[in-house]
Amino acid sequence: MLLAGLTEEPGWIRSSFNLTYRVPWEKLIQGVRGVYPYIEDAEVQVDGEPLHFSAPEDLLAIPEASSVMIRGMSPILKAPIMLTFFNQRPFINVAIGRVNEEFQTTDYEKFNKSMCQFMDSIEIMMHVPPATLPKG
């Protein structure tokens, strides 16, 4: 993914990442399902409404909508994060809390180095079926 831009706000850094390739709704929710295990206390919203589900696989059955958002604490980035995926749009909006030294003050290059591997991993998850854990 390509970092399209960022703005610093009190407490948050807001950014947009352009997808390498446009993807259909099914691939977007596959990306949400893929990142779900890496966000603690995750909340998922569809078009701004909370989604109630019992298993991560249920995320793959989200009916097509305008947007799907996942937010919670990222132990990888050590900060709260909110990712908003838009249907029929080639970008993902990201808001990350400015709670640690890495995100207190930033610029395009520093932020891109901090986030690009995380965001690229999400994009890859859109194109690879989610792993299933062995039973037992």
A tleap script that builds the chain and sets N, CA, C and O, in Angstrom:
source leaprc.protein.ff14SB
mol = sequence {
  NMET LEU LEU ALA GLY LEU THR GLU GLU PRO
  GLY TRP ILE ARG SER SER PHE ASN LEU THR
  TYR ARG VAL PRO TRP GLU LYS LEU ILE GLN
  GLY VAL ARG GLY VAL TYR PRO TYR ILE GLU
  ASP ALA GLU VAL GLN VAL ASP GLY GLU PRO
  LEU HIE PHE SER ALA PRO GLU ASP LEU LEU
  ALA ILE PRO GLU ALA SER SER VAL MET ILE
  ARG GLY MET SER PRO ILE LEU LYS ALA PRO
  ILE MET LEU THR PHE PHE ASN GLN ARG PRO
  PHE ILE ASN VAL ALA ILE GLY ARG VAL ASN
  GLU GLU PHE GLN THR THR ASP TYR GLU LYS
  PHE ASN LYS SER MET CYS GLN PHE MET ASP
  SER ILE GLU ILE MET MET HIE VAL PRO PRO
  ALA THR LEU PRO LYS CGLY
}
set mol.1.N position { 0.841 -1.179 0.000 }
set mol.1.CA position { 0.000 0.000 0.000 }
set mol.1.C position { 0.880 1.234 0.000 }
set mol.1.O position { 2.051 1.198 0.380 }
set mol.2.N position { 0.289 2.307 -0.430 }
set mol.2.CA position { 1.003 3.571 -0.512 }
set mol.2.C position { 0.360 4.570 0.437 }
set mol.2.O position { -0.846 4.806 0.370 }
set mol.3.N position { 1.153 5.152 1.310 }
set mol.3.CA position { 0.656 6.198 2.197 }
set mol.3.C position { 0.329 7.425 1.352 }
set mol.3.O position { 1.221 8.030 0.757 }
set mol.4.N position { -0.952 7.790 1.301 }
set mol.4.CA position { -1.386 8.919 0.478 }
set mol.4.C position { -1.234 10.241 1.217 }
set mol.4.O position { -1.039 11.284 0.592 }
set mol.5.N position { -1.323 10.205 2.531 }
set mol.5.CA position { -1.199 11.430 3.306 }
set mol.5.C position { -1.547 11.196 4.753 }
set mol.5.O position { -2.147 10.183 5.111 }
set mol.6.N position { -1.158 12.157 5.590 }
set mol.6.CA position { -1.459 12.057 7.014 }
set mol.6.C position { -1.660 13.438 7.594 }
set mol.6.O position { -1.128 14.426 7.088 }
set mol.7.N position { -2.437 13.494 8.668 }
set mol.7.CA position { -2.628 14.724 9.430 }
set mol.7.C position { -2.507 14.384 10.899 }
set mol.7.O position { -2.960 13.332 11.350 }
set mol.8.N position { -1.890 15.288 11.639 }
set mol.8.CA position { -1.759 15.117 13.083 }
set mol.8.C position { -2.866 15.909 13.756 }
set mol.8.O position { -3.104 17.072 13.431 }
set mol.9.N position { -3.534 15.267 14.692 }
set mol.9.CA position { -4.575 15.903 15.483 }
set mol.9.C position { -4.256 15.643 16.946 }
set mol.9.O position { -3.469 14.747 17.250 }
set mol.10.N position { -4.843 16.398 17.851 }
set mol.10.CA position { -4.597 16.113 19.267 }
set mol.10.C position { -4.985 14.665 19.594 }
set mol.10.O position { -6.152 14.288 19.492 }
set mol.11.N position { -4.015 13.884 19.978 }
set mol.11.CA position { -4.258 12.507 20.382 }
set mol.11.C position { -4.248 11.474 19.267 }
set mol.11.O position { -4.185 10.276 19.545 }
set mol.12.N position { -4.308 11.906 18.008 }
set mol.12.CA position { -4.426 10.959 16.898 }
set mol.12.C position { -3.604 11.387 15.694 }
set mol.12.O position { -3.334 12.571 15.492 }
set mol.13.N position { -3.213 10.404 14.904 }
set mol.13.CA position { -2.685 10.641 13.562 }
set mol.13.C position { -3.678 9.983 12.614 }
set mol.13.O position { -3.959 8.790 12.731 }
set mol.14.N position { -4.199 10.749 11.691 }
set mol.14.CA position { -5.133 10.220 10.694 }
set mol.14.C position { -4.410 10.133 9.358 }
set mol.14.O position { -3.671 11.039 8.974 }
set mol.15.N position { -4.635 9.027 8.660 }
set mol.15.CA position { -3.936 8.817 7.394 }
set mol.15.C position { -4.809 8.026 6.432 }
set mol.15.O position { -5.819 7.435 6.816 }
set mol.16.N position { -4.396 8.032 5.183 }
set mol.16.CA position { -5.030 7.215 4.147 }
set mol.16.C position { -3.952 6.437 3.419 }
set mol.16.O position { -2.889 6.965 3.091 }
set mol.17.N position { -4.250 5.164 3.173 }
set mol.17.CA position { -3.353 4.292 2.419 }
set mol.17.C position { -4.082 3.822 1.173 }
set mol.17.O position { -5.190 3.290 1.256 }
set mol.18.N position { -3.460 4.017 0.020 }
set mol.18.CA position { -4.038 3.548 -1.244 }
set mol.18.C position { -3.696 2.082 -1.451 }
set mol.18.O position { -2.556 1.661 -1.255 }
set mol.19.N position { -4.703 1.310 -1.851 }
set mol.19.CA position { -4.488 -0.092 -2.186 }
set mol.19.C position { -3.680 -0.200 -3.476 }
set mol.19.O position { -3.777 0.660 -4.351 }
set mol.20.N position { -2.898 -1.244 -3.586 }
set mol.20.CA position { -2.154 -1.486 -4.823 }
set mol.20.C position { -3.119 -1.815 -5.957 }
set mol.20.O position { -2.945 -1.347 -7.082 }
set mol.21.N position { -4.140 -2.624 -5.656 }
set mol.21.CA position { -5.148 -3.020 -6.637 }
set mol.21.C position { -6.527 -2.824 -6.027 }
set mol.21.O position { -6.720 -3.037 -4.830 }
set mol.22.N position { -7.472 -2.422 -6.845 }
set mol.22.CA position { -8.862 -2.355 -6.373 }
set mol.22.C position { -9.335 -3.771 -6.054 }
set mol.22.O position { -8.956 -4.732 -6.724 }
set mol.23.N position { -10.162 -3.882 -5.030 }
set mol.23.CA position { -10.649 -5.204 -4.633 }
set mol.23.C position { -12.159 -5.154 -4.402 }
set mol.23.O position { -12.696 -4.106 -4.043 }
set mol.24.N position { -12.846 -6.280 -4.607 }
set mol.24.CA position { -14.282 -6.334 -4.324 }
set mol.24.C position { -14.527 -6.461 -2.820 }
set mol.24.O position { -13.603 -6.667 -2.034 }
set mol.25.N position { -15.789 -6.331 -2.450 }
set mol.25.CA position { -16.200 -6.390 -1.049 }
set mol.25.C position { -15.683 -7.648 -0.348 }
set mol.25.O position { -15.220 -7.575 0.790 }
set mol.26.N position { -15.759 -8.781 -1.008 }
set mol.26.CA position { -15.336 -10.043 -0.394 }
set mol.26.C position { -13.866 -10.000 0.022 }
set mol.26.O position { -13.492 -10.587 1.037 }
set mol.27.N position { -13.050 -9.322 -0.741 }
set mol.27.CA position { -11.623 -9.202 -0.400 }
set mol.27.C position { -11.420 -8.219 0.749 }
set mol.27.O position { -10.548 -8.422 1.595 }
set mol.28.N position { -12.225 -7.150 0.783 }
set mol.28.CA position { -12.117 -6.196 1.894 }
set mol.28.C position { -12.403 -6.880 3.225 }
set mol.28.O position { -11.654 -6.723 4.189 }
set mol.29.N position { -13.495 -7.640 3.268 }
set mol.29.CA position { -13.824 -8.281 4.538 }
set mol.29.C position { -12.845 -9.408 4.862 }
set mol.29.O position { -12.673 -9.767 6.027 }
set mol.30.N position { -12.214 -9.956 3.854 }
set mol.30.CA position { -11.148 -10.930 4.104 }
set mol.30.C position { -9.966 -10.231 4.795 }
set mol.30.O position { -9.317 -10.823 5.657 }
set mol.31.N position { -9.690 -8.982 4.421 }
set mol.31.CA position { -8.660 -8.199 5.100 }
set mol.31.C position { -9.042 -7.892 6.542 }
set mol.31.O position { -8.195 -7.935 7.434 }
set mol.32.N position { -10.325 -7.579 6.771 }
set mol.32.CA position { -10.806 -7.338 8.140 }
set mol.32.C position { -10.663 -8.610 8.961 }
set mol.32.O position { -10.188 -8.571 10.096 }
set mol.33.N position { -11.071 -9.735 8.392 }
set mol.33.CA position { -10.938 -11.026 9.088 }
set mol.33.C position { -9.472 -11.341 9.364 }
set mol.33.O position { -9.140 -11.880 10.420 }
set mol.34.N position { -8.607 -11.011 8.436 }
set mol.34.CA position { -7.188 -11.298 8.603 }
set mol.34.C position { -6.543 -10.498 9.714 }
set mol.34.O position { -5.704 -11.023 10.447 }
set mol.35.N position { -6.920 -9.225 9.855 }
set mol.35.CA position { -6.298 -8.377 10.880 }
set mol.35.C position { -6.965 -8.557 12.251 }
set mol.35.O position { -6.382 -8.190 13.271 }
set mol.36.N position { -8.168 -9.112 12.283 }
set mol.36.CA position { -8.920 -9.258 13.537 }
set mol.36.C position { -8.107 -9.881 14.680 }
set mol.36.O position { -8.161 -9.350 15.790 }
set mol.37.N position { -7.363 -10.964 14.480 }
set mol.37.CA position { -6.616 -11.555 15.599 }
set mol.37.C position { -5.488 -10.664 16.131 }
set mol.37.O position { -4.953 -10.915 17.210 }
set mol.38.N position { -5.136 -9.641 15.384 }
set mol.38.CA position { -4.028 -8.773 15.773 }
set mol.38.C position { -4.496 -7.460 16.389 }
set mol.38.O position { -3.711 -6.526 16.549 }
set mol.39.N position { -5.782 -7.396 16.734 }
set mol.39.CA position { -6.337 -6.219 17.397 }
set mol.39.C position { -7.067 -6.694 18.646 }
set mol.39.O position { -8.048 -7.434 18.572 }
set mol.40.N position { -6.565 -6.251 19.796 }
set mol.40.CA position { -7.170 -6.657 21.069 }
set mol.40.C position { -8.447 -5.859 21.317 }
set mol.40.O position { -8.547 -4.687 20.953 }
set mol.41.N position { -9.425 -6.524 21.948 }
set mol.41.CA position { -10.719 -5.901 22.245 }
set mol.41.C position { -11.313 -5.244 21.000 }
set mol.41.O position { -11.809 -4.118 21.054 }
set mol.42.N position { -11.255 -5.952 19.894 }
set mol.42.CA position { -11.689 -5.396 18.610 }
set mol.42.C position { -13.190 -5.159 18.576 }
set mol.42.O position { -13.982 -5.969 19.059 }
set mol.43.N position { -13.552 -4.035 17.998 }
set mol.43.CA position { -14.942 -3.719 17.697 }
set mol.43.C position { -15.036 -3.570 16.185 }
set mol.43.O position { -14.184 -2.937 15.561 }
set mol.44.N position { -16.071 -4.153 15.605 }
set mol.44.CA position { -16.297 -4.051 14.166 }
set mol.44.C position { -17.622 -3.328 13.952 }
set mol.44.O position { -18.625 -3.641 14.594 }
set mol.45.N position { -17.613 -2.366 13.051 }
set mol.45.CA position { -18.832 -1.653 12.686 }
set mol.45.C position { -19.015 -1.726 11.176 }
set mol.45.O position { -18.053 -1.660 10.411 }
set mol.46.N position { -20.266 -1.864 10.769 }
set mol.46.CA position { -20.621 -1.848 9.352 }
set mol.46.C position { -21.516 -0.636 9.139 }
set mol.46.O position { -22.577 -0.523 9.753 }
set mol.47.N position { -21.089 0.261 8.277 }
set mol.47.CA position { -21.804 1.520 8.045 }
set mol.47.C position { -22.118 2.234 9.357 }
set mol.47.O position { -23.199 2.802 9.518 }
set mol.48.N position { -21.181 2.204 10.282 }
set mol.48.CA position { -21.321 2.919 11.546 }
set mol.48.C position { -22.114 2.203 12.618 }
set mol.48.O position { -22.252 2.722 13.726 }
set mol.49.N position { -22.635 1.033 12.324 }
set mol.49.CA position { -23.418 0.267 13.297 }
set mol.49.C position { -22.589 -0.898 13.822 }
set mol.49.O position { -21.973 -1.615 13.033 }
set mol.50.N position { -22.561 -1.104 15.156 }
set mol.50.CA position { -21.785 -2.225 15.709 }
set mol.50.C position { -22.258 -3.565 15.146 }
set mol.50.O position { -23.454 -3.802 14.975 }
set mol.51.N position { -21.298 -4.421 14.867 }
set mol.51.CA position { -21.588 -5.757 14.354 }
set mol.51.C position { -21.389 -6.752 15.485 }
set mol.51.O position { -20.338 -6.775 16.125 }
set mol.52.N position { -22.396 -7.568 15.726 }
set mol.52.CA position { -22.305 -8.611 16.749 }
set mol.52.C position { -22.074 -9.940 16.040 }
set mol.52.O position { -22.834 -10.322 15.150 }
set mol.53.N position { -21.029 -10.630 16.440 }
set mol.53.CA position { -20.691 -11.909 15.817 }
set mol.53.C position { -20.085 -12.815 16.874 }
set mol.53.O position { -19.597 -12.348 17.903 }
set mol.54.N position { -20.121 -14.128 16.610 }
set mol.54.CA position { -19.651 -15.082 17.617 }
set mol.54.C position { -18.289 -15.667 17.294 }
set mol.54.O position { -17.597 -16.131 18.201 }
set mol.55.N position { -17.881 -15.661 16.035 }
set mol.55.CA position { -16.588 -16.235 15.650 }
set mol.55.C position { -15.968 -15.368 14.555 }
set mol.55.O position { -16.689 -14.761 13.763 }
set mol.56.N position { -14.640 -15.307 14.506 }
set mol.56.CA position { -13.981 -14.501 13.468 }
set mol.56.C position { -14.416 -14.861 12.048 }
set mol.56.O position { -14.457 -13.994 11.175 }
set mol.57.N position { -14.739 -16.130 11.811 }
set mol.57.CA position { -15.163 -16.547 10.477 }
set mol.57.C position { -16.465 -15.871 10.060 }
set mol.57.O position { -16.743 -15.724 8.870 }
set mol.58.N position { -17.271 -15.454 11.060 }
set mol.58.CA position { -18.521 -14.754 10.755 }
set mol.58.C position { -18.264 -13.450 10.006 }
set mol.58.O position { -19.134 -12.968 9.281 }
set mol.59.N position { -17.074 -12.878 10.178 }
set mol.59.CA position { -16.741 -11.628 9.489 }
set mol.59.C position { -16.753 -11.805 7.975 }
set mol.59.O position { -17.008 -10.853 7.238 }
set mol.60.N position { -16.482 -13.008 7.516 }
set mol.60.CA position { -16.454 -13.268 6.075 }
set mol.60.C position { -17.850 -13.259 5.455 }
set mol.60.O position { -17.986 -13.268 4.231 }
set mol.61.N position { -18.882 -13.240 6.292 }
set mol.61.CA position { -20.262 -13.251 5.801 }
set mol.61.C position { -20.950 -11.892 5.951 }
set mol.61.O position { -22.171 -11.804 5.820 }
set mol.62.N position { -20.187 -10.840 6.221 }
set mol.62.CA position { -20.788 -9.509 6.350 }
set mol.62.C position { -21.420 -9.133 5.008 }
set mol.62.O position { -20.747 -9.153 3.978 }
set mol.63.N position { -22.713 -8.790 5.018 }
set mol.63.CA position { -23.356 -8.390 3.759 }
set mol.63.C position { -22.710 -7.115 3.207 }
set mol.63.O position { -22.215 -6.275 3.959 }
set mol.64.N position { -22.727 -6.994 1.901 }
set mol.64.CA position { -22.100 -5.837 1.258 }
set mol.64.C position { -22.712 -4.537 1.774 }
set mol.64.O position { -23.929 -4.413 1.911 }
set mol.65.N position { -21.841 -3.579 2.054 }
set mol.65.CA position { -22.250 -2.289 2.606 }
set mol.65.C position { -21.292 -1.218 2.088 }
set mol.65.O position { -20.435 -1.497 1.249 }
set mol.66.N position { -21.439 -0.003 2.586 }
set mol.66.CA position { -20.562 1.096 2.155 }
set mol.66.C position { -19.188 1.026 2.791 }
set mol.66.O position { -18.177 1.310 2.149 }
set mol.67.N position { -19.160 0.638 4.087 }
set mol.67.CA position { -17.869 0.595 4.783 }
set mol.67.C position { -17.902 -0.412 5.920 }
set mol.67.O position { -18.962 -0.782 6.424 }
set mol.68.N position { -16.721 -0.838 6.304 }
set mol.68.CA position { -16.553 -1.685 7.483 }
set mol.68.C position { -15.335 -1.152 8.225 }
set mol.68.O position { -14.297 -0.868 7.627 }
set mol.69.N position { -15.483 -1.023 9.531 }
set mol.69.CA position { -14.427 -0.461 10.354 }
set mol.69.C position { -14.094 -1.442 11.471 }
set mol.69.O position { -14.982 -2.069 12.050 }
set mol.70.N position { -12.811 -1.566 11.764 }
set mol.70.CA position { -12.364 -2.368 12.893 }
set mol.70.C position { -11.454 -1.489 13.734 }
set mol.70.O position { -10.581 -0.795 13.214 }
set mol.71.N position { -11.675 -1.532 15.048 }
set mol.71.CA position { -10.841 -0.721 15.936 }
set mol.71.C position { -10.586 -1.454 17.234 }
set mol.71.O position { -11.347 -2.333 17.639 }
set mol.72.N position { -9.500 -1.072 17.872 }
set mol.72.CA position { -9.092 -1.671 19.133 }
set mol.72.C position { -7.635 -1.351 19.387 }
set mol.72.O position { -7.085 -0.411 18.814 }
set mol.73.N position { -7.013 -2.136 20.249 }
set mol.73.CA position { -5.612 -1.927 20.606 }
set mol.73.C position { -4.729 -2.847 19.770 }
set mol.73.O position { -4.962 -4.054 19.705 }
set mol.74.N position { -3.724 -2.272 19.137 }
set mol.74.CA position { -2.779 -3.072 18.354 }
set mol.74.C position { -1.554 -3.375 19.207 }
set mol.74.O position { -0.773 -2.471 19.504 }
set mol.75.N position { -1.371 -4.640 19.609 }
set mol.75.CA position { -0.159 -4.979 20.358 }
set mol.75.C position { 1.092 -4.889 19.482 }
set mol.75.O position { 2.197 -4.741 20.003 }
set mol.76.N position { 0.934 -4.974 18.183 }
set mol.76.CA position { 2.073 -4.857 17.269 }
set mol.76.C position { 2.591 -3.424 17.262 }
set mol.76.O position { 3.794 -3.188 17.367 }
set mol.77.N position { 1.670 -2.469 17.136 }
set mol.77.CA position { 2.045 -1.055 17.083 }
set mol.77.C position { 2.056 -0.405 18.462 }
set mol.77.O position { 2.532 0.718 18.628 }
set mol.78.N position { 1.525 -1.126 19.449 }
set mol.78.CA position { 1.453 -0.641 20.829 }
set mol.78.C position { 0.669 0.676 20.917 }
set mol.78.O position { 1.068 1.617 21.602 }
set mol.79.N position { -0.453 0.706 20.204 }
set mol.79.CA position { -1.289 1.902 20.165 }
set mol.79.C position { -2.702 1.522 19.734 }
set mol.79.O position { -2.896 0.520 19.046 }
set mol.80.N position { -3.693 2.324 20.141 }
set mol.80.CA position { -5.040 2.091 19.622 }
set mol.80.C position { -5.080 2.442 18.140 }
set mol.80.O position { -4.412 3.369 17.683 }
set mol.81.N position { -5.880 1.678 17.403 }
set mol.81.CA position { -5.943 1.877 15.949 }
set mol.81.C position { -7.377 1.703 15.471 }
set mol.81.O position { -8.148 0.927 16.036 }
set mol.82.N position { -7.719 2.439 14.418 }
set mol.82.CA position { -9.013 2.301 13.767 }
set mol.82.C position { -8.760 2.251 12.263 }
set mol.82.O position { -8.162 3.162 11.689 }
set mol.83.N position { -9.221 1.179 11.639 }
set mol.83.CA position { -9.056 0.974 10.197 }
set mol.83.C position { -10.438 0.990 9.552 }
set mol.83.O position { -11.312 0.216 9.944 }
set mol.84.N position { -10.645 1.861 8.571 }
set mol.84.CA position { -11.925 1.935 7.878 }
set mol.84.C position { -11.720 1.562 6.415 }
set mol.84.O position { -10.989 2.227 5.681 }
set mol.85.N position { -12.383 0.485 6.011 }
set mol.85.CA position { -12.327 -0.038 4.648 }
set mol.85.C position { -13.586 0.437 3.924 }
set mol.85.O position { -14.688 0.321 4.460 }
set mol.86.N position { -13.432 0.965 2.720 }
set mol.86.CA position { -14.562 1.488 1.962 }
set mol.86.C position { -14.826 0.629 0.735 }
set mol.86.O position { -13.915 0.313 -0.030 }
set mol.87.N position { -16.086 0.258 0.562 }
set mol.87.CA position { -16.488 -0.513 -0.607 }
set mol.87.C position { -16.373 0.365 -1.856 }
set mol.87.O position { -16.777 1.528 -1.840 }
set mol.88.N position { -15.828 -0.190 -2.926 }
set mol.88.CA position { -15.698 0.492 -4.207 }
set mol.88.C position { -14.772 1.710 -4.140 }
set mol.88.O position { -14.849 2.598 -4.990 }
set mol.89.N position { -13.904 1.751 -3.139 }
set mol.89.CA position { -12.919 2.829 -3.007 }
set mol.89.C position { -11.549 2.197 -2.819 }
set mol.89.O position { -11.425 1.220 -2.080 }
set mol.90.N position { -10.517 2.729 -3.468 }
set mol.90.CA position { -9.196 2.085 -3.431 }
set mol.90.C position { -8.297 2.556 -2.288 }
set mol.90.O position { -7.084 2.672 -2.462 }
set mol.91.N position { -8.882 2.827 -1.125 }
set mol.91.CA position { -8.061 3.277 -0.004 }
set mol.91.C position { -8.642 2.812 1.326 }
set mol.91.O position { -9.807 2.425 1.415 }
set mol.92.N position { -7.804 2.860 2.351 }
set mol.92.CA position { -8.196 2.546 3.723 }
set mol.92.C position { -7.805 3.741 4.576 }
set mol.92.O position { -6.669 4.211 4.505 }
set mol.93.N position { -8.738 4.236 5.384 }
set mol.93.CA position { -8.421 5.302 6.326 }
set mol.93.C position { -7.949 4.678 7.633 }
set mol.93.O position { -8.513 3.689 8.103 }
set mol.94.N position { -6.915 5.263 8.209 }
set mol.94.CA position { -6.325 4.749 9.439 }
set mol.94.C position { -6.207 5.889 10.441 }
set mol.94.O position { -5.734 6.975 10.105 }
set mol.95.N position { -6.637 5.636 11.668 }
set mol.95.CA position { -6.394 6.563 12.774 }
set mol.95.C position { -5.632 5.778 13.831 }
set mol.95.O position { -6.043 4.684 14.219 }
set mol.96.N position { -4.530 6.335 14.290 }
set mol.96.CA position { -3.720 5.661 15.308 }
set mol.96.C position { -3.448 6.637 16.442 }
set mol.96.O position { -3.120 7.803 16.221 }
set mol.97.N position { -3.592 6.128 17.663 }
set mol.97.CA position { -3.392 6.960 18.839 }
set mol.97.C position { -1.943 7.382 19.015 }
set mol.97.O position { -1.018 6.609 18.768 }
set mol.98.N position { -1.767 8.612 19.441 }
set mol.98.CA position { -0.423 9.143 19.680 }
set mol.98.C position { -0.058 8.879 21.141 }
set mol.98.O position { 0.124 9.808 21.927 }
set mol.99.N position { 0.045 7.595 21.486 }
set mol.99.CA position { 0.236 7.205 22.883 }
set mol.99.C position { 1.641 6.728 23.204 }
set mol.99.O position { 1.960 6.492 24.369 }
set mol.100.N position { 2.478 6.584 22.200 }
set mol.100.CA position { 3.851 6.163 22.479 }
set mol.100.C position { 4.816 7.056 21.699 }
set mol.100.O position { 4.406 7.832 20.836 }
set mol.101.N position { 6.078 6.935 22.013 }
set mol.101.CA position { 7.086 7.818 21.429 }
set mol.101.C position { 7.100 7.767 19.902 }
set mol.101.O position { 7.312 8.781 19.236 }
set mol.102.N position { 6.872 6.585 19.364 }
set mol.102.CA position { 6.910 6.413 17.910 }
set mol.102.C position { 5.904 7.303 17.185 }
set mol.102.O position { 6.169 7.769 16.077 }
set mol.103.N position { 4.751 7.538 17.810 }
set mol.103.CA position { 3.692 8.298 17.147 }
set mol.103.C position { 3.456 9.681 17.759 }
set mol.103.O position { 2.511 10.362 17.361 }
set mol.104.N position { 4.276 10.113 18.707 }
set mol.104.CA position { 4.092 11.434 19.306 }
set mol.104.C position { 4.328 12.550 18.294 }
set mol.104.O position { 3.477 13.420 18.111 }
set mol.105.N position { 5.464 12.519 17.652 }
set mol.105.CA position { 5.756 13.473 16.579 }
set mol.105.C position { 6.201 12.655 15.380 }
set mol.105.O position { 6.987 11.716 15.505 }
set mol.106.N position { 5.696 13.021 14.237 }
set mol.106.CA position { 6.010 12.212 13.062 }
set mol.106.C position { 6.000 13.071 11.809 }
set mol.106.O position { 5.534 14.210 11.814 }
set mol.107.N position { 6.514 12.510 10.762 }
set mol.107.CA position { 6.421 13.107 9.437 }
set mol.107.C position { 6.098 11.969 8.468 }
set mol.107.O position { 5.984 10.812 8.875 }
set mol.108.N position { 5.952 12.300 7.199 }
set mol.108.CA position { 5.550 11.305 6.210 }
set mol.108.C position { 6.487 10.099 6.212 }
set mol.108.O position { 6.026 8.959 6.277 }
set mol.109.N position { 7.794 10.339 6.142 }
set mol.109.CA position { 8.760 9.239 6.037 }
set mol.109.C position { 8.752 8.362 7.287 }
set mol.109.O position { 8.719 7.135 7.188 }
set mol.110.N position { 8.782 8.982 8.446 }
set mol.110.CA position { 8.811 8.217 9.703 }
set mol.110.C position { 7.520 7.407 9.871 }
set mol.110.O position { 7.562 6.230 10.230 }
set mol.111.N position { 6.380 8.042 9.611 }
set mol.111.CA position { 5.102 7.357 9.763 }
set mol.111.C position { 4.991 6.205 8.769 }
set mol.111.O position { 4.510 5.126 9.116 }
set mol.112.N position { 5.431 6.432 7.544 }
set mol.112.CA position { 5.383 5.384 6.527 }
set mol.112.C position { 6.224 4.183 6.950 }
set mol.112.O position { 5.800 3.040 6.783 }
set mol.113.N position { 7.403 4.431 7.492 }
set mol.113.CA position { 8.255 3.332 7.953 }
set mol.113.C position { 7.610 2.587 9.115 }
set mol.113.O position { 7.772 1.373 9.236 }
set mol.114.N position { 6.887 3.297 9.963 }
set mol.114.CA position { 6.224 2.662 11.104 }
set mol.114.C position { 5.032 1.816 10.678 }
set mol.114.O position { 4.769 0.769 11.269 }
set mol.115.N position { 4.315 2.263 9.658 }
set mol.115.CA position { 3.034 1.653 9.312 }
set mol.115.C position { 3.033 0.775 8.070 }
set mol.115.O position { 2.156 -0.080 7.938 }
set mol.116.N position { 3.980 0.952 7.152 }
set mol.116.CA position { 3.838 0.311 5.838 }
set mol.116.C position { 3.825 -1.211 5.915 }
set mol.116.O position { 3.058 -1.845 5.191 }
set mol.117.N position { 4.634 -1.808 6.756 }
set mol.117.CA position { 4.654 -3.266 6.827 }
set mol.117.C position { 3.326 -3.800 7.373 }
set mol.117.O position { 2.812 -4.808 6.889 }
set mol.118.N position { 2.780 -3.123 8.377 }
set mol.118.CA position { 1.487 -3.499 8.949 }
set mol.118.C position { 0.394 -3.411 7.876 }
set mol.118.O position { -0.393 -4.342 7.710 }
set mol.119.N position { 0.351 -2.292 7.154 }
set mol.119.CA position { -0.678 -2.096 6.137 }
set mol.119.C position { -0.484 -3.035 4.948 }
set mol.119.O position { -1.461 -3.547 4.399 }
set mol.120.N position { 0.761 -3.265 4.546 }
set mol.120.CA position { 1.018 -4.218 3.458 }
set mol.120.C position { 0.549 -5.614 3.843 }
set mol.120.O position { 0.032 -6.350 3.002 }
set mol.121.N position { 0.725 -5.981 5.100 }
set mol.121.CA position { 0.270 -7.296 5.568 }
set mol.121.C position { -1.240 -7.425 5.444 }
set mol.121.O position { -1.747 -8.479 5.062 }
set mol.122.N position { -1.961 -6.352 5.766 }
set mol.122.CA position { -3.420 -6.379 5.632 }
set mol.122.C position { -3.806 -6.553 4.167 }
set mol.122.O position { -4.719 -7.314 3.845 }
set mol.123.N position { -3.110 -5.844 3.283 }
set mol.123.CA position { -3.434 -5.975 1.859 }
set mol.123.C position { -3.158 -7.394 1.363 }
set mol.123.O position { -3.932 -7.930 0.570 }
set mol.124.N position { -2.089 -7.992 1.810 }
set mol.124.CA position { -1.790 -9.381 1.430 }
set mol.124.C position { -2.890 -10.310 1.935 }
set mol.124.O position { -3.288 -11.242 1.237 }
set mol.125.N position { -3.385 -10.053 3.160 }
set mol.125.CA position { -4.456 -10.879 3.721 }
set mol.125.C position { -5.714 -10.842 2.862 }
set mol.125.O position { -6.509 -11.782 2.887 }
set mol.126.N position { -5.901 -9.772 2.107 }
set mol.126.CA position { -7.068 -9.678 1.223 }
set mol.126.C position { -6.989 -10.684 0.078 }
set mol.126.O position { -8.009 -11.035 -0.515 }
set mol.127.N position { -5.794 -11.140 -0.229 }
set mol.127.CA position { -5.598 -12.004 -1.391 }
set mol.127.C position { -5.237 -13.446 -1.028 }
set mol.127.O position { -5.057 -14.285 -1.911 }
set mol.128.N position { -5.133 -13.729 0.263 }
set mol.128.CA position { -4.768 -15.069 0.728 }
set mol.128.C position { -5.878 -15.548 1.657 }
set mol.128.O position { -6.274 -14.808 2.558 }
set mol.129.N position { -6.387 -16.751 1.468 }
set mol.129.CA position { -7.428 -17.249 2.372 }
set mol.129.C position { -6.936 -17.251 3.819 }
set mol.129.O position { -5.773 -17.564 4.076 }
set mol.130.N position { -7.815 -16.902 4.769 }
set mol.130.CA position { -7.398 -16.884 6.171 }
set mol.130.C position { -6.999 -18.272 6.655 }
set mol.130.O position { -7.589 -19.279 6.264 }
set mol.131.N position { -6.000 -18.302 7.502 }
set mol.131.CA position { -5.529 -19.573 8.064 }
set mol.131.C position { -6.585 -20.140 8.999 }
set mol.131.O position { -7.279 -19.393 9.689 }
set mol.132.N position { -6.702 -21.444 9.019 }
set mol.132.CA position { -7.591 -22.109 9.964 }
set mol.132.C position { -6.736 -22.850 10.974 }
set mol.132.O position { -5.734 -23.477 10.631 }
set mol.133.N position { -7.151 -22.763 12.214 }
set mol.133.CA position { -6.413 -23.433 13.277 }
set mol.133.C position { -6.823 -24.895 13.353 }
set mol.133.O position { -8.002 -25.212 13.194 }
set mol.134.N position { -5.873 -25.788 13.594 }
set mol.134.CA position { -6.225 -27.207 13.734 }
set mol.134.C position { -7.104 -27.417 14.960 }
set mol.134.O position { -6.922 -26.754 15.980 }
set mol.135.N position { -8.040 -28.326 14.860 }
set mol.135.CA position { -8.927 -28.625 15.990 }
set mol.135.C position { -8.267 -29.646 16.892 }
set mol.135.O position { -7.602 -30.579 16.441 }
set mol.136.N position { -8.476 -29.433 18.204 }
set mol.136.CA position { -7.968 -30.403 19.175 }
set mol.136.C position { -6.707 -30.046 19.694 }
set mol.136.O position { -6.154 -30.768 20.523 }
savepdb mol mol.pdb
quit
